[in-house]
Amino acid sequence: MLKNLWTIQDWKTAYQNGQIHLKDLIGYVAEIKNDDHAWIEIASNEQIQSQIDILKDQNITDLPLYGVPFAVKDNMDVAGFHTTAACKEVQYLANQDAAVVAKLKKAGAIVVGKTNLDQFATGLVGVRSPYGAVKNSFNPEYISGGSSSGSSVVVANGIVPFSLGTDTAGSGRVPAGHNNIVGLKPTKGWFSTTGLIPACRTIDVISIFALHIDDAWAVASLMQGYDETDEYSRMHPANVPTQFSKRKIAIPAQLEFYGDIESEKAFLVAVERVKKLGYEVESIDFSAFNELAVALYNDAWVAERTVAVERMTTRGKAHPVIAQIIALADKFKATDALQAEYNRAVLARKINLALQPFDALMVPTAPTIYTIVEVEADPFTKNAHMGAYTNFVNFADLSALALPNILREDGLPSGVTFIAPAWHDQALANFAQLWQTETSLSLGKSTQHYQKRALLHKGLKG
């Protein structure tokens, strides 16, 4: 019975109808396999039971996520679980939950494991981990995308209805695109990052993976809120758009697919779908977006990753590719860091001005997809390609939502991402309902299809 449950509503209905009970989760989790390397730690019987014990005397109607299982990327703390950031040498046993995990557990959700990632959340490919390269849910020869690799795959495969990832440069979007699921990349500061091992502290966000937008938004509504213990947390503004109103979507004038004809055709399908939904599509100059995207690893900003890693371990203990990346910081001076920030501010202003006439910018979530073998043979170039349409978003303080688009002729998913100004998260989410209704795609690897419910509106606050 439990293996046929895909969405949050599936789980809630099964509990309410008495088809399943909390104790059934113990056997369910014990049967989880790790052939795809998606997990670093799967919950033990004792870890599940301790969470059940907290819920067993509570009223199911009082808890919006009563008994719903979820997974957490292993750079976030979950009390009683180890945190590794995919580096065995820094492993520690967490004694308290990350702030967002605590909120979800308070709502009744149960953590069933910690998921694999590109080490220290540095990568967009899902292969930079001593725990194994995470396999794509549709074709195991291909990458899952990263760095939130495991979190995306366990949702696509229906192990859990939602999971937590992180997103610094696309880690919550690229894996969604490669696995036919939704990746919600919130405005910076909307979700607390207390209890997260940082990658780039100034631009890190915690992200959500789900099979459809309603589930992603339900989780976001529970996770959100100002946290005074997080110095990068921000209060949600009172008056922000909740719907698209300009009826115009921008796309890049300079599109790059690195020779992938299937990806190019998939994006053309997305453009036609936007038009069918009643929106005008206009190409805009993408030069500033590209310049800001490249700065992430080619400018002094890379030093922020070096700071994060070297607070925890030495370079010699890091994954070889990660060690090479953090060593790039050695060539930069303090003056370079200041110049990099000035350059970021200039480009971010250009980008936000360019987007003003539009409801959103639509881009391919990733320009192409590679096999695991291809990425391992050329780790830097192939990884850079994955960030072509994602790296600039947090630098420019934008919100983003990765959505399924089509299944290509080769059977691999191809997604698109809609990008809007900061705090336009709800407007993106409401548009996503129309989008997912129009695509008629199966959810993840399931045979279920999206059915729109009420407009998404609840829970926006500081």
C-alpha positions, -999 to +999 in steps of 0.1 A: +000+000+000+027+025+010+045+021-023+015+035-042+016+068-023+031+096-042+018+130-031+013+146+003-025+142-002-020+105-010-004+100+024-029+122+043-058+104+027-043+070+035-039+079+072-073+095+075-090+064+060-071+041+082-054+024+053-020+030+069-008+037+104+023+054+117+039+021+127+038+011+090+066+036+083+091+014+101+088-015+077+085+009+047+118+026+055+135-006+062+129-017+027+143+014+010+172+004-013+202+026-022+211+012-056+210+047-071+233+062-044+206+087-034+210+082+003+239+088+028+219+077+059+186+059+059+167+061+092+169+032+115+139+016+132+148+035+163+151+068+145+116+064+130+101+051+162+113+081+182+095+105+157+064+083+158+064+085+196+061+123+194+031+120+171+011+091+184-009+110+210-016+140+186-047+146+166-042+139+129-064+169+120-042+193+139-011+184+119-010+193+082+019+168+075+009+141+100+031+111+093+042+123+059+078+111+052+104+134+038+141+135+031+167+161+040+199+169+020+229+159+041+242+194+046+214+202+070+211+191+106+185+166+118+186+157+154+198+122+160+212+119+124+247+124+112+256+154+090+284+149+065+280+174+036+292+143+017+326+144+034+332+115+058+360+134+076+337+161+089+308+138+100+291+147+132+260+137+151+235+166+151+219+173+185+192+196+171+172+202+139+179+228+114+152+255+118+132+245+087+134+208+096+120+216+131+091+234+116+082+205+093+085+180+121+063+202+143+037+200+114+039+162+117+063+152+090+088+124+096+124+124+084+133+091+068+168+098+058+196+121+047+204+124+010+235+124-011+250+156-027+279+170-045+304+174-016+299+207+003+271+215-022+297+224-047+285+212-081+255+208-104+261+173-115+256+149-086+288+129-091+312+146-067+306+125-037+325+097-019+291+080-014+287+075-051+274+092-082+236+096-079+218+080-109+191+098-129+157+084-120+148+080-157+181+065-170+208+054-146+236+061-171+228+098-168+235+124-141+208+133-117+220+169-115+233+184-083+242+194-059+209+183-044+211+150-063+197+125-038+168+148-027+155+151-063+158+114-071+139+101-040+110+124-049+109+114-085+110+078-076+081+082-051+100+073-020+089+105-003+064+131-016+088+160-008+124+167+002+147+195+011+176+206-010+197+237-011+203+262-039+233+285-042+238+284-080+211+260-092+213+230-069+176+231-063+167+236-099+190+215-122+181+182-104+144+190-107+148+195-144+166+163-149+141+143-129+107+156-140+098+173-107+092+207-092+121+227-077+111+257-056+140+282-052+128+308-028+137+344-024+169+347-003+161+350+033+125+337+032+135+303+047+159+302+076+193+287+069+201+281+106+214+245+108+228+245+073+264+239+064+271+269+041+284+267+006+283+305-001+269+320+030+257+352+014+236+335-014+226+301+000+189+292+002+171+260+013+149+247-015+120+223-019+115+193-043+080+180-049+060+163-076+037+193-081+035+229-072+007+225-046+028+202-025+059+224-029+039+255-018+023+237+011+057+229+024+070+264+018+041+278+037+051+258+067+089+264+064+088+302+059+093+330+083+119+354+098+145+339+120+165+362+142+192+336+147+199+337+109+217+369+100+206+366+064+169+361+072+146+387+059+110+398+067+085+391+040+071+423+025+034+430+031+024+438-005+038+417-033+023+404-065+004+371-061-005+367-098+012+375-131-004+407-145+017+419-174+010+389-197+046+390-210+073+364-205+110+370-215+133+345-230+171+348-237+180+361-271+213+342-268+203+306-262+229+279-258+223+241-258+258+229-265+247+210-295+218+192-278+191+192-304+166+174-281+170+202-255+166+229-281+134+213-294+121+209-258+125+246-252+106+255-283+077+234-270+078+255-238+077+287-258+046+276-277+030+265-244+035+299-229+019+315-259-010+291-256-015+302-220-021+337-233+013+353-228+034+373-252+070+360-255+099+384-261+136+378-265+159+399-244+197+405-244+212+379-221+247+393-218+244+406-183+229+374-171+257+354-187+284+377-172+270+374-137+267+336-140+303+332-150+314+352-120+304+325-095+335+304-101+357+327-122+358+357-098+367+363-062+333+349-052+349+314-052+367+324-020+334+322-002+333+284-009+369+282+003+360+298+036+331+274+041+351+243+034+382+253+053+362+260+084+354+223+086+384+204+071+416+206+051+418+207+013+436+173+013+405+156+027+381+171+002+369+154-030+397+160-056+375+182-078+363+202-049+399+207-037+408+222-071+378+245-069+385+259-035+422+264-044+411+289-071+406+314-043+444+316-037+449+339-067+425+365-054+432+395-030+408+414-007+406+441-033+394+415-058+366+406-035+354+442-033+356+446-070+336+414-075+309+428-053+308+461-072+305+442-104+278+420-090+258+450-080+261+466-114+250+434-132+222+427-108+208+462-114+209+456-151+192+423-148+164+435-126+158+465-149+157+442-179+130+421-162+107+450-152+084+448-182+078+411-178+060+388-154+090+364-155+120+352-175+117+316-188+149+296-194+158+260-199+165+246-164+197+231-179+209+235-215+216+198-219+223+166-199+253+143-198+261+108-188+279+101-156+309+089-176+310+121-196+310+143-165+336+123-147+359+126-178+355+164-180+342+176-146+347+213-149+334+221-183+304+199-181+295+212-147+298+248-159+274+240-187+248+230-161+248+264-145+244+285-177+208+294-168+210+292-130+242+307-116+230+343-117+197+340-099+208+344-063+234+369-071+207+391-086+183+384-057+156+368-078+130+341-071+128+310-093+107+279-099+119+249-119+090+230-136+087+199-157+083+206-194+084+174-216+099+140-218+123+140-247+123+114-275+152+097-257+130+093-226+149+119-205+131+148-188+136+183-199+125+212-176+122+250-177+126+275-150+106+307-145+125+335-128+110+366-112+120+394-089+125+388-052+093+380-032+074+371-064+074+335-052+036+332-049+030+347-084+054+321-098+035+293-079+001+303-091+014+304-127+029+270-121-006+256-115-016+266-150+017+253-164+014+219-148-022+216-159-013+223-195+017+200-197-003+169-188+029+151-178+030+123-153+043+133-119+079+122-115+081+086-125+045+079-114+014+074-136-004+102-118-012+135-134-015+170-119-050+182-108-052+218-099-067+227-066-074+261-051-052+291-059-021+291-037-023+319-012-018+308+024+008+316+049+028+345+035+044+363+064+077+375+079 
